[in-house]
Amino acid sequence: MEAIKFEEYLEVCYEDIKPYLLKELHDLRNRLIALPENSGDEKVMMLFEEVVKKINEIDQNKSIESRIDTEEREGLCDVLYALGNIVGLDAQTEYIDNWRTW
């Protein structure tokens, strides 16, 4: 999980929104790593839901000029599903789409 380089997933990203997105991805990774071994899927899903909702807020933040467009959206989904795969979530369920507005 620590080997995932978030910057590679957001290679094409507006510079003003990128730091906010990277912060949320790093926070999610740290929270996933800190979870006890016996944490169930429900707890893991809750962490993903929280980060996706935070990313929704970033996208709507009027103090940031840029928004999440196609390139950012694809990169975010790819990296979130990559993290989810590592912790045993099934990307085929498209769980990220349950919460995202971008």
N, CA, C and O of each residue as an XYZ file, in Angstrom:
408
protein
N       0.824     -1.195      0.000
C       0.000      0.000      0.000
C       0.870      1.261      0.000
O       0.552      2.253     -0.656
N       1.956      1.198      0.739
C       2.834      2.367      0.794
C       3.561      2.600     -0.521
O       4.073      3.692     -0.763
N       3.608      1.587     -1.367
C       4.302      1.713     -2.649
C       3.492      2.508     -3.679
O       4.040      2.949     -4.689
N       2.209      2.689     -3.430
C       1.381      3.432     -4.386
C       1.815      4.893     -4.394
O       1.879      5.545     -3.351
N       2.106      5.385     -5.575
C       2.528      6.772     -5.755
C       1.330      7.560     -6.288
O       1.004      7.500     -7.473
N       0.689      8.293     -5.389
C      -0.530      9.018     -5.744
C      -0.294     10.021     -6.870
O      -1.169     10.242     -7.706
N       0.874     10.614     -6.885
C       1.190     11.616     -7.905
C       1.100     11.023     -9.314
O       0.745     11.723    -10.262
N       1.418      9.748     -9.445
C       1.345      9.107    -10.759
C      -0.104      8.983    -11.239
O      -0.372      9.055    -12.438
N      -1.015      8.801    -10.320
C      -2.427      8.709    -10.676
C      -3.009     10.086    -11.005
O      -3.982     10.196    -11.752
N      -2.407     11.125    -10.444
C      -2.875     12.492    -10.691
C      -1.850     13.270    -11.508
O      -1.641     14.466    -11.302
N      -1.224     12.565    -12.432
C      -0.198     13.179    -13.266
C      -0.745     14.387    -14.032
O      -0.081     15.416    -14.150
N      -1.968     14.239    -14.549
C      -2.639     15.350    -15.219
C      -3.689     15.868    -14.243
O      -4.768     15.293    -14.104
N      -3.349     16.967    -13.569
C      -4.234     17.508    -12.542
C      -3.958     18.997    -12.411
O      -2.813     19.438    -12.513
N      -5.015     19.767    -12.186
C      -4.839     21.199    -11.966
C      -3.987     21.410    -10.715
O      -4.219     20.787     -9.679
N      -3.009     22.288    -10.827
C      -2.051     22.496     -9.740
C      -2.688     23.072     -8.479
O      -2.193     22.819     -7.381
N      -3.771     23.839     -8.606
C      -4.351     24.432     -7.405
C      -5.195     23.440     -6.600
O      -5.370     23.625     -5.396
N      -5.715     22.403     -7.235
C      -6.543     21.426     -6.524
C      -5.741     20.190     -6.105
O      -6.128     19.470     -5.186
N      -4.647     19.963     -6.776
C      -3.840     18.754     -6.555
C      -3.406     18.550     -5.096
O      -3.536     17.437     -4.588
N      -2.896     19.577     -4.404
C      -2.468     19.352     -3.013
C      -3.610     18.890     -2.102
O      -3.395     18.086     -1.194
N      -4.788     19.384     -2.338
C      -5.943     18.988     -1.527
C      -6.292     17.515     -1.761
O      -6.579     16.775     -0.820
N      -6.263     17.108     -3.021
C      -6.576     15.722     -3.362
C      -5.517     14.776     -2.816
O      -5.842     13.723     -2.267
N      -4.257     15.149     -2.966
C      -3.168     14.313     -2.453
C      -3.247     14.167     -0.938
O      -2.983     13.088     -0.408
N      -3.603     15.232     -0.241
C      -3.731     15.162      1.212
C      -4.775     14.127      1.604
O      -4.540     13.320      2.503
N      -5.920     14.142      0.943
C      -6.979     13.185      1.279
C      -6.542     11.750      0.975
O      -6.853     10.836      1.739
N      -5.839     11.551     -0.112
C      -5.359     10.211     -0.443
C      -4.339      9.719      0.578
O      -4.386      8.561      0.993
N      -3.424     10.589      0.982
C      -2.431     10.215      1.997
C      -3.118      9.923      3.330
O      -2.765      8.968      4.021
N      -4.096     10.748      3.685
C      -4.822     10.517      4.936
C      -5.549      9.171      4.902
O      -5.536      8.434      5.887
N      -6.181      8.852      3.777
C      -6.877      7.571      3.659
C      -5.888      6.421      3.826
O      -6.147      5.484      4.581
N      -4.763      6.487      3.131
C      -3.772      5.417      3.235
C      -3.319      5.248      4.683
O      -3.231      4.125      5.179
N      -3.034      6.349      5.356
C      -2.587      6.271      6.748
C      -3.656      5.665      7.645
O      -3.345      4.884      8.545
N      -4.903      6.016      7.407
C      -5.997      5.468      8.221
C      -6.199      3.983      7.931
O      -6.501      3.210      8.840
N      -6.037      3.581      6.673
C      -6.157      2.159      6.337
C      -5.036      1.354      6.986
O      -5.274      0.268      7.514
N      -3.834      1.876      6.948
C      -2.691      1.198      7.561
C      -2.894      1.062      9.069
O      -2.505      0.056      9.662
N      -3.497      2.066      9.680
C      -3.685      2.071     11.131
C      -4.824      1.163     11.602
O      -4.940      0.894     12.798
N      -5.650      0.695     10.694
C      -6.762     -0.167     11.084
C      -6.256     -1.474     11.688
O      -5.269     -2.039     11.217
N      -6.926     -1.945     12.720
C      -6.565     -3.265     13.258
C      -6.812     -4.352     12.212
O      -7.691     -4.210     11.362
N      -6.050     -5.417     12.275
C      -6.144     -6.533     11.314
C      -7.557     -7.086     11.174
O      -7.965     -7.480     10.081
N      -8.298     -7.119     12.264
C      -9.618     -7.730     12.248
C     -10.742     -6.762     11.878
O     -11.914     -7.071     12.093
N     -10.402     -5.604     11.330
C     -11.436     -4.645     10.922
C     -12.248     -5.223      9.768
O     -11.698     -5.761      8.808
N     -13.537     -5.102      9.881
C     -14.413     -5.638      8.843
C     -14.549     -4.698      7.661
O     -14.091     -3.555      7.694
N     -15.193     -5.207      6.607
C     -15.423     -4.412      5.401
C     -16.216     -3.146      5.693
O     -16.018     -2.122      5.040
N     -17.110     -3.214      6.667
C     -17.937     -2.051      6.994
C     -17.073     -0.871      7.445
O     -17.302      0.262      7.021
N     -16.095     -1.128      8.292
C     -15.197     -0.075      8.768
C     -14.347      0.462      7.619
O     -14.146      1.670      7.497
N     -13.856     -0.435      6.788
C     -13.041     -0.028      5.641
C     -13.873      0.824      4.693
O     -13.413      1.863      4.218
N     -15.098      0.383      4.418
C     -15.981      1.143      3.513
C     -16.286      2.521      4.078
O     -16.391      3.494      3.332
N     -16.426      2.605      5.392
C     -16.697      3.891      6.017
C     -15.550      4.870      5.747
O     -15.791      6.052      5.504
N     -14.307      4.386      5.788
C     -13.160      5.252      5.502
C     -13.190      5.741      4.058
O     -12.912      6.910      3.791
N     -13.526      4.850      3.128
C     -13.614      5.251      1.724
C     -14.748      6.257      1.524
O     -14.588      7.235      0.794
N     -15.878      6.022      2.163
C     -16.996      6.958      2.052
C     -16.593      8.336      2.563
O     -16.893      9.347      1.928
N     -15.922      8.377      3.695
C     -15.490      9.656      4.262
C     -14.564     10.406      3.318
O     -14.726     11.611      3.123
N     -13.592      9.708      2.728
C     -12.648     10.402      1.850
C     -13.333     10.866      0.571
O     -13.042     11.959      0.084
N     -14.230     10.067      0.019
C     -14.928     10.479     -1.201
C     -15.790     11.714     -0.915
O     -15.865     12.621     -1.745
N     -16.424     11.752      0.228
C     -17.239     12.919      0.582
C     -16.366     14.155      0.803
O     -16.776     15.270      0.481
N     -15.164     13.960      1.352
C     -14.231     15.076      1.500
C     -13.776     15.573      0.130
O     -13.630     16.777     -0.083
N     -13.556     14.653     -0.785
C     -13.175     15.047     -2.149
C     -14.337     15.778     -2.821
O     -14.111     16.720     -3.581
N     -15.563     15.366     -2.557
C     -16.735     16.098     -3.054
C     -16.684     17.549     -2.577
O     -16.929     18.473     -3.353
N     -16.366     17.739     -1.302
C     -16.279     19.096     -0.737
C     -15.175     19.903     -1.408
O     -15.347     21.090     -1.686
N     -14.056     19.266     -1.663
C     -12.956     19.952     -2.351
C     -13.417     20.412     -3.724
O     -13.137     21.539     -4.134
N     -14.120     19.544     -4.431
C     -14.599     19.876     -5.771
C     -15.561     21.060     -5.756
O     -15.638     21.811     -6.728
N     -16.283     21.227     -4.671
C     -17.269     22.311     -4.564
C     -16.724     23.558     -3.869
O     -17.423     24.565     -3.757
N     -15.489     23.491     -3.408
C     -14.880     24.590     -2.672
C     -14.675     25.796     -3.593
O     -13.896     25.738     -4.544
N     -15.367     26.858     -3.303
C     -15.316     28.069     -4.151
C     -13.976     28.795     -4.059
O     -13.661     29.608     -4.928
N     -13.183     28.519     -3.027
C     -11.884     29.185     -2.916
C     -10.819     28.524     -3.796
O      -9.716     29.049     -3.946
N     -11.159     27.375     -4.373
C     -10.264     26.700     -5.320
C     -10.851     26.908     -6.706
O     -11.999     26.545     -6.962
N     -10.070     27.486     -7.590
C     -10.584     27.827     -8.923
C     -10.927     26.583     -9.751
O     -11.959     26.546    -10.421
N     -10.074     25.585     -9.703
C     -10.258     24.401    -10.545
C     -11.247     23.420     -9.925
O     -11.512     23.443     -8.723
N     -11.779     22.564    -10.783
C     -12.703     21.505    -10.370
C     -12.117     20.168    -10.801
O     -11.122     20.116    -11.524
N     -12.739     19.101    -10.354
C     -12.328     17.768    -10.749
C     -12.939     17.487    -12.111
O     -14.155     17.354    -12.244
N     -12.086     17.399    -13.117
C     -12.524     17.121    -14.478
C     -12.204     15.667    -14.824
O     -11.850     14.878    -13.948
N     -12.329     15.325    -16.081
C     -12.193     13.932    -16.526
C     -10.884     13.285    -16.093
O     -10.895     12.184    -15.542
N      -9.767     13.943    -16.331
C      -8.462     13.353    -15.994
C      -8.333     13.107    -14.494
O      -7.883     12.044    -14.065
N      -8.731     14.099    -13.704
C      -8.651     13.946    -12.253
C      -9.612     12.846    -11.775
O      -9.265     12.025    -10.925
N     -10.808     12.850    -12.332
C     -11.825     11.855    -11.959
C     -11.316     10.437    -12.215
O     -11.436      9.564    -11.356
N     -10.753     10.215    -13.391
C     -10.233      8.885    -13.729
C      -9.082      8.489    -12.810
O      -9.020      7.354    -12.339
N      -8.177      9.422    -12.559
C      -7.047      9.135    -11.676
C      -7.493      8.844    -10.255
O      -6.991      7.916     -9.621
N      -8.433      9.633     -9.753
C      -8.940      9.416     -8.400
C      -9.624      8.061     -8.277
O      -9.371      7.316     -7.330
N     -10.479      7.747     -9.223
C     -11.163      6.449     -9.171
C     -10.155      5.313     -9.251
O     -10.259      4.340     -8.504
N      -9.183      5.423    -10.146
C      -8.170      4.363    -10.287
C      -7.405      4.145     -8.986
O      -7.217      3.005     -8.560
N      -6.965      5.221     -8.358
C      -6.168      5.074     -7.140
C      -7.031      4.618     -5.968
O      -6.577      3.823     -5.146
N      -8.252      5.102     -5.878
C      -9.121      4.660     -4.787
C      -9.455      3.172     -4.920
O      -9.464      2.443     -3.928
N      -9.726      2.729     -6.139
C      -9.994      1.304     -6.335
C      -8.729      0.468     -6.118
O      -8.818     -0.669     -5.653
N      -7.559      1.013     -6.448
C      -6.304      0.301     -6.190
C      -6.101      0.107     -4.685
O      -5.718     -0.976     -4.242
N      -6.358      1.151     -3.910
C      -6.266      1.041     -2.456
C      -7.305      0.048     -1.930
O      -7.010     -0.785     -1.073
N      -8.512      0.153     -2.455
C      -9.577     -0.757     -2.033
C      -9.232     -2.207     -2.325
O      -9.500     -3.092     -1.512
N      -8.642     -2.445     -3.474
C      -8.245     -3.800     -3.844
C      -7.237     -4.380     -2.838
O      -7.312     -5.551     -2.468
N      -6.312     -3.549     -2.417
C      -5.295     -3.985     -1.467
C      -5.928     -4.431     -0.147
O      -5.457     -5.376      0.485
N      -6.997     -3.746      0.262
C      -7.637     -4.084      1.541
C      -8.821     -5.031      1.360
O      -9.585     -5.266      2.296
N      -8.968     -5.573      0.147
C      -9.951     -6.628     -0.072
C     -11.324     -6.209     -0.552
O     -12.255     -7.014     -0.521
N     -11.478     -4.969     -0.997
C     -12.768     -4.534     -1.528
C     -12.862     -4.890     -3.005
O     -11.850     -4.924     -3.705
N     -14.048     -5.150     -3.467
C     -14.289     -5.549     -4.852
C     -14.634     -4.334     -5.706
O     -15.708     -3.752     -5.556
N     -13.730     -3.953     -6.596
C     -13.944     -2.791     -7.461
C     -15.136     -2.987     -8.390
O     -15.724     -2.013     -8.860
N     -15.493     -4.231     -8.656
C     -16.621     -4.502     -9.555
C     -17.935     -3.948     -9.001
O     -18.887     -3.720     -9.748
N     -17.976     -3.734     -7.683
C     -19.190     -3.163     -7.084
C     -19.280     -1.661     -7.294
O     -20.307     -1.051     -6.998
N     -18.207     -1.063     -7.804
C     -18.151      0.374     -8.093
C     -18.602      1.205     -6.899
O     -19.353      2.170     -7.047
N     -18.137      0.822     -5.722
C     -18.558      1.475     -4.481
C     -18.240      2.967     -4.436
O     -18.967      3.714     -3.781
N     -17.206      3.421     -5.093
C     -16.859      4.850     -5.097
C     -18.000      5.676     -5.687
O     -18.282      6.782     -5.227
N     -18.651      5.125     -6.709
C     -19.752      5.837     -7.363
C     -20.944      6.059     -6.439
O     -21.784      6.913     -6.720
N     -21.035      5.307     -5.342
C     -22.140      5.482     -4.407
C     -22.114      6.834     -3.716
O     -23.151      7.324     -3.268
N     -20.926      7.446     -3.625
C     -20.793      8.685     -2.848
C     -20.284      9.872     -3.636
O     -20.447     11.009     -3.195
N     -19.675      9.648     -4.780
C     -19.020     10.773     -5.454
C     -20.001     11.608     -6.260
O     -20.975     11.100     -6.815
N     -19.712     12.917     -6.308
C     -20.492     13.839     -7.128
C     -19.666     14.404     -8.276
O     -20.172     15.202     -9.066
N     -18.410     14.005     -8.380
C     -17.522     14.484     -9.433
C     -17.424     13.466    -10.517
O     -16.719     13.681    -11.503
